[in-house]
Amino acid sequence: MKFIISESKFNSLVFDYLNSQNFYRMSYVWGFVFWDSRESKESGGYISIATNRQNKDCFVNSDLVVKVASFFGLDLDTALNIIGEWVKTKINFDLDYINSDFDSE
């Protein structure tokens, strides 16, 4: 069975999914950093999302992009853009650039 769902409703579903994750966020003078969890940060785990206030950019780790893309059946660019829109709701500055390392080897 297929459902027709508006883009805004779909984005809301992805936002709800991201909100349900156990991200640990820290604020710095230059921006914000998100880890998968506090334990991940304390054990030296990879950063999931990093933002830079001055450059107005956001880096999203490819593991998170792939996870969201595969869970919701999205291509990587669409997943990255939706994650970027979600990040904008969590920080107090605009983002002009949202990028990831999923195209690098």
Biopython code that builds the backbone (N, CA, C, O; Angstrom):
import numpy as np
from Bio.PDB.StructureBuilder import StructureBuilder

atoms = [
    (1, "MET", "N", (0.834, -1.161, 0.000)),
    (1, "MET", "CA", (0.000, 0.000, 0.000)),
    (1, "MET", "C", (0.888, 1.237, 0.000)),
    (1, "MET", "O", (1.893, 1.293, 0.709)),
    (2, "LYS", "N", (0.514, 2.208, -0.787)),
    (2, "LYS", "CA", (1.265, 3.460, -0.850)),
    (2, "LYS", "C", (0.408, 4.580, -0.288)),
    (2, "LYS", "O", (-0.815, 4.600, -0.432)),
    (3, "PHE", "N", (1.091, 5.504, 0.352)),
    (3, "PHE", "CA", (0.420, 6.683, 0.880)),
    (3, "PHE", "C", (0.985, 7.908, 0.187)),
    (3, "PHE", "O", (2.174, 7.958, -0.130)),
    (4, "ILE", "N", (0.152, 8.874, -0.043)),
    (4, "ILE", "CA", (0.605, 10.156, -0.564)),
    (4, "ILE", "C", (0.729, 11.083, 0.632)),
    (4, "ILE", "O", (-0.221, 11.286, 1.388)),
    (5, "ILE", "N", (1.916, 11.637, 0.783)),
    (5, "ILE", "CA", (2.196, 12.482, 1.937)),
    (5, "ILE", "C", (2.891, 13.746, 1.450)),
    (5, "ILE", "O", (3.749, 13.689, 0.569)),
    (6, "SER", "N", (2.529, 14.866, 2.015)),
    (6, "SER", "CA", (3.135, 16.129, 1.591)),
    (6, "SER", "C", (4.595, 16.179, 2.044)),
    (6, "SER", "O", (4.998, 15.493, 2.983)),
    (7, "GLU", "N", (5.364, 17.002, 1.355)),
    (7, "GLU", "CA", (6.784, 17.142, 1.694)),
    (7, "GLU", "C", (6.946, 17.645, 3.123)),
    (7, "GLU", "O", (7.827, 17.170, 3.841)),
    (8, "SER", "N", (6.135, 18.577, 3.545)),
    (8, "SER", "CA", (6.266, 19.113, 4.902)),
    (8, "SER", "C", (5.933, 18.048, 5.950)),
    (8, "SER", "O", (6.584, 17.987, 6.993)),
    (9, "LYS", "N", (4.942, 17.221, 5.687)),
    (9, "LYS", "CA", (4.610, 16.124, 6.615)),
    (9, "LYS", "C", (5.742, 15.097, 6.648)),
    (9, "LYS", "O", (6.090, 14.581, 7.709)),
    (10, "PHE", "N", (6.310, 14.807, 5.478)),
    (10, "PHE", "CA", (7.412, 13.859, 5.419)),
    (10, "PHE", "C", (8.614, 14.391, 6.203)),
    (10, "PHE", "O", (9.224, 13.668, 6.992)),
    (11, "ASN", "N", (8.947, 15.675, 5.973)),
    (11, "ASN", "CA", (10.057, 16.281, 6.716)),
    (11, "ASN", "C", (9.792, 16.233, 8.208)),
    (11, "ASN", "O", (10.710, 16.020, 9.000)),
    (12, "SER", "N", (8.543, 16.430, 8.592)),
    (12, "SER", "CA", (8.172, 16.362, 9.998)),
    (12, "SER", "C", (8.424, 14.966, 10.570)),
    (12, "SER", "O", (8.856, 14.831, 11.715)),
    (13, "LEU", "N", (8.157, 13.937, 9.782)),
    (13, "LEU", "CA", (8.441, 12.561, 10.220)),
    (13, "LEU", "C", (9.936, 12.355, 10.434)),
    (13, "LEU", "O", (10.348, 11.746, 11.421)),
    (14, "VAL", "N", (10.747, 12.864, 9.510)),
    (14, "VAL", "CA", (12.196, 12.738, 9.645)),
    (14, "VAL", "C", (12.674, 13.538, 10.855)),
    (14, "VAL", "O", (13.536, 13.073, 11.601)),
    (15, "PHE", "N", (12.122, 14.734, 11.056)),
    (15, "PHE", "CA", (12.475, 15.548, 12.226)),
    (15, "PHE", "C", (12.138, 14.784, 13.512)),
    (15, "PHE", "O", (12.933, 14.769, 14.451)),
    (16, "ASP", "N", (10.964, 14.154, 13.555)),
    (16, "ASP", "CA", (10.579, 13.372, 14.732)),
    (16, "ASP", "C", (11.573, 12.239, 14.971)),
    (16, "ASP", "O", (11.960, 11.969, 16.108)),
    (17, "TYR", "N", (11.979, 11.586, 13.896)),
    (17, "TYR", "CA", (12.977, 10.520, 14.007)),
    (17, "TYR", "C", (14.279, 11.067, 14.585)),
    (17, "TYR", "O", (14.846, 10.483, 15.509)),
    (18, "LEU", "N", (14.753, 12.192, 14.039)),
    (18, "LEU", "CA", (16.003, 12.783, 14.528)),
    (18, "LEU", "C", (15.861, 13.253, 15.978)),
    (18, "LEU", "O", (16.795, 13.120, 16.768)),
    (19, "ASN", "N", (14.710, 13.793, 16.323)),
    (19, "ASN", "CA", (14.472, 14.210, 17.713)),
    (19, "ASN", "C", (14.493, 13.033, 18.675)),
    (19, "ASN", "O", (14.833, 13.193, 19.847)),
    (20, "SER", "N", (14.134, 11.858, 18.187)),
    (20, "SER", "CA", (14.091, 10.677, 19.050)),
    (20, "SER", "C", (15.476, 10.066, 19.282)),
    (20, "SER", "O", (15.642, 9.210, 20.151)),
    (21, "GLN", "N", (16.445, 10.498, 18.521)),
    (21, "GLN", "CA", (17.802, 9.983, 18.687)),
    (21, "GLN", "C", (18.415, 10.595, 19.945)),
    (21, "GLN", "O", (17.966, 11.641, 20.414)),
    (22, "ASN", "N", (19.411, 9.960, 20.473)),
    (22, "ASN", "CA", (20.008, 10.384, 21.741)),
    (22, "ASN", "C", (21.203, 11.307, 21.510)),
    (22, "ASN", "O", (22.245, 11.132, 22.143)),
    (23, "PHE", "N", (21.070, 12.287, 20.612)),
    (23, "PHE", "CA", (22.199, 13.166, 20.317)),
    (23, "PHE", "C", (22.626, 13.938, 21.563)),
    (23, "PHE", "O", (21.799, 14.380, 22.360)),
    (24, "TYR", "N", (23.919, 14.082, 21.701)),
    (24, "TYR", "CA", (24.490, 14.920, 22.759)),
    (24, "TYR", "C", (25.056, 16.151, 22.072)),
    (24, "TYR", "O", (25.922, 16.041, 21.204)),
    (25, "ARG", "N", (24.565, 17.327, 22.461)),
    (25, "ARG", "CA", (24.943, 18.564, 21.796)),
    (25, "ARG", "C", (25.730, 19.444, 22.751)),
    (25, "ARG", "O", (25.370, 19.607, 23.917)),
    (26, "MET", "N", (26.811, 20.007, 22.231)),
    (26, "MET", "CA", (27.590, 20.977, 22.993)),
    (26, "MET", "C", (27.687, 22.267, 22.193)),
    (26, "MET", "O", (27.846, 22.256, 20.972)),
    (27, "SER", "N", (27.586, 23.374, 22.911)),
    (27, "SER", "CA", (27.689, 24.687, 22.297)),
    (27, "SER", "C", (29.090, 25.242, 22.542)),
    (27, "SER", "O", (29.619, 25.171, 23.651)),
    (28, "TYR", "N", (29.663, 25.785, 21.506)),
    (28, "TYR", "CA", (30.958, 26.446, 21.590)),
    (28, "TYR", "C", (30.782, 27.864, 21.048)),
    (28, "TYR", "O", (29.757, 28.170, 20.439)),
    (29, "VAL", "N", (31.761, 28.720, 21.262)),
    (29, "VAL", "CA", (31.699, 30.088, 20.743)),
    (29, "VAL", "C", (31.498, 30.065, 19.230)),
    (29, "VAL", "O", (30.759, 30.890, 18.695)),
    (30, "TRP", "N", (32.136, 29.146, 18.548)),
    (30, "TRP", "CA", (32.117, 29.092, 17.080)),
    (30, "TRP", "C", (30.959, 28.297, 16.504)),
    (30, "TRP", "O", (30.732, 28.351, 15.295)),
    (31, "GLY", "N", (30.209, 27.552, 17.332)),
    (31, "GLY", "CA", (29.100, 26.767, 16.791)),
    (31, "GLY", "C", (28.665, 25.649, 17.724)),
    (31, "GLY", "O", (28.868, 25.716, 18.936)),
    (32, "PHE", "N", (28.068, 24.626, 17.142)),
    (32, "PHE", "CA", (27.570, 23.485, 17.903)),
    (32, "PHE", "C", (28.159, 22.190, 17.342)),
    (32, "PHE", "O", (28.479, 22.084, 16.158)),
    (33, "VAL", "N", (28.287, 21.213, 18.238)),
    (33, "VAL", "CA", (28.728, 19.877, 17.846)),
    (33, "VAL", "C", (27.738, 18.878, 18.432)),
    (33, "VAL", "O", (27.346, 18.980, 19.595)),
    (34, "PHE", "N", (27.337, 17.901, 17.600)),
    (34, "PHE", "CA", (26.431, 16.833, 18.023)),
    (34, "PHE", "C", (27.170, 15.496, 17.922)),
    (34, "PHE", "O", (27.792, 15.192, 16.904)),
    (35, "TRP", "N", (27.091, 14.714, 18.981)),
    (35, "TRP", "CA", (27.574, 13.332, 18.960)),
    (35, "TRP", "C", (26.365, 12.413, 19.045)),
    (35, "TRP", "O", (25.271, 12.859, 19.391)),
    (36, "ASP", "N", (26.550, 11.139, 18.735)),
    (36, "ASP", "CA", (25.450, 10.176, 18.834)),
    (36, "ASP", "C", (24.884, 10.114, 20.248)),
    (36, "ASP", "O", (23.682, 9.924, 20.432)),
    (37, "SER", "N", (25.750, 10.274, 21.245)),
    (37, "SER", "CA", (25.332, 10.231, 22.644)),
    (37, "SER", "C", (26.438, 10.844, 23.500)),
    (37, "SER", "O", (27.542, 11.101, 23.019)),
    (38, "ARG", "N", (26.131, 11.069, 24.753)),
    (38, "ARG", "CA", (27.151, 11.581, 25.679)),
    (38, "ARG", "C", (28.292, 10.566, 25.803)),
    (38, "ARG", "O", (29.465, 10.935, 25.856)),
    (39, "GLU", "N", (27.934, 9.308, 25.846)),
    (39, "GLU", "CA", (28.944, 8.253, 25.948)),
    (39, "GLU", "C", (29.872, 8.266, 24.736)),
    (39, "GLU", "O", (31.078, 8.059, 24.866)),
    (40, "SER", "N", (29.307, 8.509, 23.571)),
    (40, "SER", "CA", (30.116, 8.586, 22.354)),
    (40, "SER", "C", (31.117, 9.731, 22.446)),
    (40, "SER", "O", (32.278, 9.570, 22.070)),
    (41, "LYS", "N", (30.681, 10.877, 22.940)),
    (41, "LYS", "CA", (31.574, 12.026, 23.085)),
    (41, "LYS", "C", (32.680, 11.727, 24.085)),
    (41, "LYS", "O", (33.853, 11.997, 23.827)),
    (42, "GLU", "N", (32.296, 11.166, 25.228)),
    (42, "GLU", "CA", (33.259, 10.901, 26.297)),
    (42, "GLU", "C", (34.267, 9.825, 25.932)),
    (42, "GLU", "O", (35.380, 9.812, 26.457)),
    (43, "SER", "N", (33.885, 8.919, 25.032)),
    (43, "SER", "CA", (34.807, 7.855, 24.619)),
    (43, "SER", "C", (35.603, 8.231, 23.370)),
    (43, "SER", "O", (36.335, 7.407, 22.822)),
    (44, "GLY", "N", (35.457, 9.481, 22.923)),
    (44, "GLY", "CA", (36.203, 9.930, 21.738)),
    (44, "GLY", "C", (35.579, 9.502, 20.431)),
    (44, "GLY", "O", (36.272, 9.392, 19.420)),
    (45, "GLY", "N", (34.280, 9.260, 20.435)),
    (45, "GLY", "CA", (33.583, 8.830, 19.220)),
    (45, "GLY", "C", (33.507, 9.932, 18.175)),
    (45, "GLY", "O", (33.773, 11.103, 18.444)),
    (46, "TYR", "N", (33.142, 9.518, 16.998)),
    (46, "TYR", "CA", (33.035, 10.459, 15.886)),
    (46, "TYR", "C", (31.923, 11.483, 16.120)),
    (46, "TYR", "O", (30.897, 11.182, 16.730)),
    (47, "ILE", "N", (32.151, 12.680, 15.627)),
    (47, "ILE", "CA", (31.140, 13.726, 15.647)),
    (47, "ILE", "C", (30.118, 13.406, 14.561)),
    (47, "ILE", "O", (30.485, 13.057, 13.439)),
    (48, "SER", "N", (28.828, 13.529, 14.900)),
    (48, "SER", "CA", (27.767, 13.303, 13.919)),
    (48, "SER", "C", (27.475, 14.557, 13.114)),
    (48, "SER", "O", (27.269, 14.491, 11.902)),
    (49, "ILE", "N", (27.456, 15.713, 13.797)),
    (49, "ILE", "CA", (27.135, 16.986, 13.155)),
    (49, "ILE", "C", (27.994, 18.070, 13.784)),
    (49, "ILE", "O", (28.163, 18.110, 15.003)),
    (50, "ALA", "N", (28.535, 18.945, 12.951)),
    (50, "ALA", "CA", (29.281, 20.102, 13.457)),
    (50, "ALA", "C", (28.849, 21.333, 12.667)),
    (50, "ALA", "O", (28.723, 21.286, 11.444)),
    (51, "THR", "N", (28.626, 22.427, 13.376)),
    (51, "THR", "CA", (28.238, 23.671, 12.722)),
    (51, "THR", "C", (29.268, 24.744, 13.017)),
    (51, "THR", "O", (29.980, 24.685, 14.020)),
    (52, "ASN", "N", (29.337, 25.722, 12.129)),
    (52, "ASN", "CA", (30.251, 26.848, 12.305)),
    (52, "ASN", "C", (29.465, 28.136, 12.100)),
    (52, "ASN", "O", (28.953, 28.409, 11.015)),
    (53, "ARG", "N", (29.383, 28.916, 13.165)),
    (53, "ARG", "CA", (28.593, 30.148, 13.159)),
    (53, "ARG", "C", (29.143, 31.172, 12.162)),
    (53, "ARG", "O", (28.375, 31.788, 11.423)),
    (54, "GLN", "N", (30.456, 31.356, 12.136)),
    (54, "GLN", "CA", (31.058, 32.375, 11.266)),
    (54, "GLN", "C", (30.900, 32.022, 9.789)),
    (54, "GLN", "O", (30.546, 32.880, 8.980)),
    (55, "ASN", "N", (31.159, 30.779, 9.440)),
    (55, "ASN", "CA", (31.058, 30.344, 8.039)),
    (55, "ASN", "C", (29.638, 29.982, 7.631)),
    (55, "ASN", "O", (29.357, 29.790, 6.447)),
    (56, "LYS", "N", (28.747, 29.889, 8.604)),
    (56, "LYS", "CA", (27.353, 29.492, 8.374)),
    (56, "LYS", "C", (27.271, 28.154, 7.641)),
    (56, "LYS", "O", (26.498, 27.982, 6.699)),
    (57, "ASP", "N", (28.098, 27.210, 8.107)),
    (57, "ASP", "CA", (28.064, 25.905, 7.463)),
    (57, "ASP", "C", (27.842, 24.803, 8.481)),
    (57, "ASP", "O", (27.962, 24.995, 9.691)),
    (58, "CYS", "N", (27.513, 23.642, 7.936)),
    (58, "CYS", "CA", (27.187, 22.475, 8.743)),
    (58, "CYS", "C", (27.788, 21.245, 8.066)),
    (58, "CYS", "O", (27.620, 21.038, 6.865)),
    (59, "PHE", "N", (28.485, 20.441, 8.851)),
    (59, "PHE", "CA", (29.007, 19.165, 8.371)),
    (59, "PHE", "C", (28.204, 18.058, 9.027)),
    (59, "PHE", "O", (28.008, 18.063, 10.242)),
    (60, "VAL", "N", (27.738, 17.104, 8.224)),
    (60, "VAL", "CA", (26.995, 15.954, 8.723)),
    (60, "VAL", "C", (27.783, 14.698, 8.354)),
    (60, "VAL", "O", (28.080, 14.464, 7.183)),
    (61, "ASN", "N", (28.117, 13.900, 9.353)),
    (61, "ASN", "CA", (28.863, 12.663, 9.123)),
    (61, "ASN", "C", (28.078, 11.748, 8.184)),
    (61, "ASN", "O", (26.861, 11.609, 8.310)),
    (62, "SER", "N", (28.778, 11.137, 7.256)),
    (62, "SER", "CA", (28.121, 10.295, 6.249)),
    (62, "SER", "C", (27.355, 9.134, 6.869)),
    (62, "SER", "O", (26.355, 8.693, 6.302)),
    (63, "ASP", "N", (27.797, 8.626, 8.018)),
    (63, "ASP", "CA", (27.073, 7.518, 8.656)),
    (63, "ASP", "C", (25.640, 7.924, 8.993)),
    (63, "ASP", "O", (24.711, 7.134, 8.824)),
    (64, "LEU", "N", (25.464, 9.155, 9.470)),
    (64, "LEU", "CA", (24.128, 9.641, 9.794)),
    (64, "LEU", "C", (23.309, 9.850, 8.524)),
    (64, "LEU", "O", (22.125, 9.513, 8.489)),
    (65, "VAL", "N", (23.923, 10.400, 7.489)),
    (65, "VAL", "CA", (23.215, 10.624, 6.222)),
    (65, "VAL", "C", (22.736, 9.287, 5.650)),
    (65, "VAL", "O", (21.584, 9.164, 5.234)),
    (66, "VAL", "N", (23.604, 8.306, 5.631)),
    (66, "VAL", "CA", (23.252, 6.979, 5.093)),
    (66, "VAL", "C", (22.160, 6.337, 5.944)),
    (66, "VAL", "O", (21.241, 5.717, 5.407)),
    (67, "LYS", "N", (22.252, 6.478, 7.257)),
    (67, "LYS", "CA", (21.250, 5.908, 8.166)),
    (67, "LYS", "C", (19.860, 6.498, 7.876)),
    (67, "LYS", "O", (18.883, 5.758, 7.762)),
    (68, "VAL", "N", (19.776, 7.814, 7.760)),
    (68, "VAL", "CA", (18.494, 8.468, 7.487)),
    (68, "VAL", "C", (18.007, 8.125, 6.076)),
    (68, "VAL", "O", (16.825, 7.844, 5.873)),
    (69, "ALA", "N", (18.918, 8.150, 5.110)),
    (69, "ALA", "CA", (18.545, 7.844, 3.722)),
    (69, "ALA", "C", (17.983, 6.427, 3.610)),
    (69, "ALA", "O", (16.950, 6.224, 2.972)),
    (70, "SER", "N", (18.637, 5.465, 4.210)),
    (70, "SER", "CA", (18.175, 4.077, 4.084)),
    (70, "SER", "C", (16.892, 3.844, 4.874)),
    (70, "SER", "O", (16.029, 3.090, 4.426)),
    (71, "PHE", "N", (16.747, 4.469, 6.032)),
    (71, "PHE", "CA", (15.549, 4.284, 6.847)),
    (71, "PHE", "C", (14.310, 4.834, 6.147)),
    (71, "PHE", "O", (13.236, 4.235, 6.214)),
    (72, "PHE", "N", (14.460, 5.980, 5.475)),
    (72, "PHE", "CA", (13.316, 6.629, 4.846)),
    (72, "PHE", "C", (13.266, 6.443, 3.330)),
    (72, "PHE", "O", (12.380, 6.993, 2.676)),
    (73, "GLY", "N", (14.196, 5.681, 2.760)),
    (73, "GLY", "CA", (14.186, 5.430, 1.318)),
    (73, "GLY", "C", (14.503, 6.675, 0.502)),
    (73, "GLY", "O", (13.896, 6.905, -0.544)),
    (74, "LEU", "N", (15.447, 7.475, 0.972)),
    (74, "LEU", "CA", (15.820, 8.728, 0.312)),
    (74, "LEU", "C", (17.163, 8.594, -0.382)),
    (74, "LEU", "O", (17.957, 7.713, -0.053)),
    (75, "ASP", "N", (17.415, 9.475, -1.346)),
    (75, "ASP", "CA", (18.778, 9.546, -1.863)),
    (75, "ASP", "C", (19.604, 10.360, -0.860)),
    (75, "ASP", "O", (19.053, 11.066, -0.016)),
    (76, "LEU", "N", (20.923, 10.253, -0.965)),
    (76, "LEU", "CA", (21.806, 10.868, 0.028)),
    (76, "LEU", "C", (21.672, 12.391, 0.083)),
    (76, "LEU", "O", (21.676, 12.976, 1.166)),
    (77, "ASP", "N", (21.555, 13.028, -1.075)),
    (77, "ASP", "CA", (21.442, 14.492, -1.089)),
    (77, "ASP", "C", (20.158, 14.969, -0.402)),
    (77, "ASP", "O", (20.176, 15.955, 0.334)),
    (78, "THR", "N", (19.073, 14.284, -0.638)),
    (78, "THR", "CA", (17.809, 14.656, -0.002)),
    (78, "THR", "C", (17.886, 14.459, 1.507)),
    (78, "THR", "O", (17.445, 15.317, 2.272)),
    (79, "ALA", "N", (18.446, 13.331, 1.933)),
    (79, "ALA", "CA", (18.608, 13.082, 3.366)),
    (79, "ALA", "C", (19.485, 14.156, 4.003)),
    (79, "ALA", "O", (19.172, 14.654, 5.084)),
    (80, "LEU", "N", (20.572, 14.511, 3.339)),
    (80, "LEU", "CA", (21.470, 15.546, 3.854)),
    (80, "LEU", "C", (20.738, 16.877, 4.005)),
    (80, "LEU", "O", (20.888, 17.555, 5.022)),
    (81, "ASN", "N", (19.958, 17.251, 3.013)),
    (81, "ASN", "CA", (19.229, 18.515, 3.079)),
    (81, "ASN", "C", (18.192, 18.530, 4.196)),
    (81, "ASN", "O", (18.027, 19.548, 4.868)),
    (82, "ILE", "N", (17.497, 17.426, 4.402)),
    (82, "ILE", "CA", (16.505, 17.361, 5.478)),
    (82, "ILE", "C", (17.204, 17.418, 6.835)),
    (82, "ILE", "O", (16.733, 18.101, 7.744)),
    (83, "ILE", "N", (18.314, 16.714, 6.977)),
    (83, "ILE", "CA", (19.075, 16.788, 8.238)),
    (83, "ILE", "C", (19.519, 18.225, 8.488)),
    (83, "ILE", "O", (19.446, 18.718, 9.613)),
    (84, "GLY", "N", (19.977, 18.888, 7.438)),
    (84, "GLY", "CA", (20.389, 20.289, 7.571)),
    (84, "GLY", "C", (19.254, 21.179, 8.028)),
    (84, "GLY", "O", (19.456, 22.066, 8.858)),
    (85, "GLU", "N", (18.055, 20.954, 7.496)),
    (85, "GLU", "CA", (16.889, 21.734, 7.927)),
    (85, "GLU", "C", (16.579, 21.461, 9.394)),
    (85, "GLU", "O", (16.207, 22.373, 10.132)),
    (86, "TRP", "N", (16.730, 20.212, 9.816)),
    (86, "TRP", "CA", (16.507, 19.864, 11.222)),
    (86, "TRP", "C", (17.532, 20.560, 12.109)),
    (86, "TRP", "O", (17.185, 21.090, 13.164)),
    (87, "VAL", "N", (18.797, 20.559, 11.683)),
    (87, "VAL", "CA", (19.847, 21.218, 12.468)),
    (87, "VAL", "C", (19.509, 22.690, 12.668)),
    (87, "VAL", "O", (19.706, 23.233, 13.755)),
    (88, "LYS", "N", (19.001, 23.336, 11.623)),
    (88, "LYS", "CA", (18.634, 24.757, 11.737)),
    (88, "LYS", "C", (17.628, 24.996, 12.856)),
    (88, "LYS", "O", (17.610, 26.075, 13.448)),
    (89, "THR", "N", (16.789, 24.002, 13.155)),
    (89, "THR", "CA", (15.810, 24.167, 14.238)),
    (89, "THR", "C", (16.451, 24.002, 15.609)),
    (89, "THR", "O", (15.829, 24.322, 16.622)),
    (90, "LYS", "N", (17.684, 23.507, 15.655)),
    (90, "LYS", "CA", (18.353, 23.228, 16.928)),
    (90, "LYS", "C", (19.413, 24.251, 17.301)),
    (90, "LYS", "O", (19.914, 24.237, 18.425)),
    (91, "ILE", "N", (19.760, 25.127, 16.387)),
    (91, "ILE", "CA", (20.802, 26.121, 16.638)),
    (91, "ILE", "C", (20.203, 27.512, 16.474)),
    (91, "ILE", "O", (19.087, 27.656, 15.974)),
    (92, "ASN", "N", (20.932, 28.518, 16.887)),
    (92, "ASN", "CA", (20.370, 29.870, 16.826)),
    (92, "ASN", "C", (21.079, 30.752, 15.807)),
    (92, "ASN", "O", (21.315, 31.934, 16.057)),
    (93, "PHE", "N", (21.417, 30.170, 14.652)),
    (93, "PHE", "CA", (21.949, 30.948, 13.537)),
    (93, "PHE", "C", (21.631, 30.241, 12.222)),
    (93, "PHE", "O", (21.378, 29.037, 12.189)),
    (94, "ASP", "N", (21.651, 31.020, 11.141)),
    (94, "ASP", "CA", (21.339, 30.477, 9.820)),
    (94, "ASP", "C", (22.510, 29.665, 9.269)),
    (94, "ASP", "O", (23.666, 29.884, 9.631)),
    (95, "LEU", "N", (22.187, 28.740, 8.400)),
    (95, "LEU", "CA", (23.200, 27.952, 7.695)),
    (95, "LEU", "C", (23.068, 28.199, 6.200)),
    (95, "LEU", "O", (21.971, 28.147, 5.643)),
    (96, "ASP", "N", (24.204, 28.470, 5.556)),
    (96, "ASP", "CA", (24.210, 28.637, 4.103)),
    (96, "ASP", "C", (24.696, 27.376, 3.391)),
    (96, "ASP", "O", (24.327, 27.133, 2.242)),
    (97, "TYR", "N", (25.514, 26.582, 4.058)),
    (97, "TYR", "CA", (26.127, 25.401, 3.445)),
    (97, "TYR", "C", (25.932, 24.193, 4.351)),
    (97, "TYR", "O", (26.185, 24.251, 5.555)),
    (98, "ILE", "N", (25.481, 23.104, 3.754)),
    (98, "ILE", "CA", (25.325, 21.837, 4.469)),
    (98, "ILE", "C", (26.064, 20.792, 3.644)),
    (98, "ILE", "O", (25.737, 20.565, 2.479)),
    (99, "ASN", "N", (27.061, 20.156, 4.255)),
    (99, "ASN", "CA", (27.853, 19.196, 3.504)),
    (99, "ASN", "C", (28.127, 17.949, 4.321)),
    (99, "ASN", "O", (27.866, 17.897, 5.523)),
    (100, "SER", "N", (28.657, 16.950, 3.642)),
    (100, "SER", "CA", (28.974, 15.674, 4.250)),
    (100, "SER", "C", (30.171, 15.068, 3.545)),
    (100, "SER", "O", (30.656, 15.596, 2.544)),
    (101, "ASP", "N", (30.633, 13.963, 4.074)),
    (101, "ASP", "CA", (31.768, 13.262, 3.468)),
    (101, "ASP", "C", (31.322, 12.004, 2.722)),
    (101, "ASP", "O", (32.154, 11.135, 2.460)),
    (102, "PHE", "N", (30.026, 11.874, 2.369)),
    (102, "PHE", "CA", (29.573, 10.643, 1.728)),
    (102, "PHE", "C", (30.076, 10.463, 0.308)),
    (102, "PHE", "O", (30.009, 9.354, -0.221)),
    (103, "ASP", "N", (30.575, 11.512, -0.328)),
    (103, "ASP", "CA", (31.122, 11.367, -1.670)),
    (103, "ASP", "C", (32.626, 11.123, -1.687)),
    (103, "ASP", "O", (33.205, 10.885, -2.747)),
    (104, "SER", "N", (33.258, 11.179, -0.526)),
    (104, "SER", "CA", (34.721, 11.007, -0.485)),
    (104, "SER", "C", (35.062, 9.560, -0.180)),
    (104, "SER", "O", (34.281, 8.843, 0.446)),
    (105, "GLU", "N", (36.169, 9.162, -0.604)),
    (105, "GLU", "CA", (36.641, 7.793, -0.372)),
    (105, "GLU", "C", (37.815, 7.787, 0.541)),
    (105, "GLU", "O", (38.350, 6.723, 0.852)),
]
sb = StructureBuilder()
sb.init_structure("model")
sb.init_model(0)
sb.init_chain("A")
sb.init_seg("    ")
for serial, (resi, resn, name, xyz) in enumerate(atoms, 1):
    if name == "N":
        sb.init_residue(resn, " ", resi, " ")
    sb.init_atom(name, np.array(xyz, "f"), 0.0, 1.0, " ", f" {name:<3s}", serial, name[0])
structure = sb.get_structure()
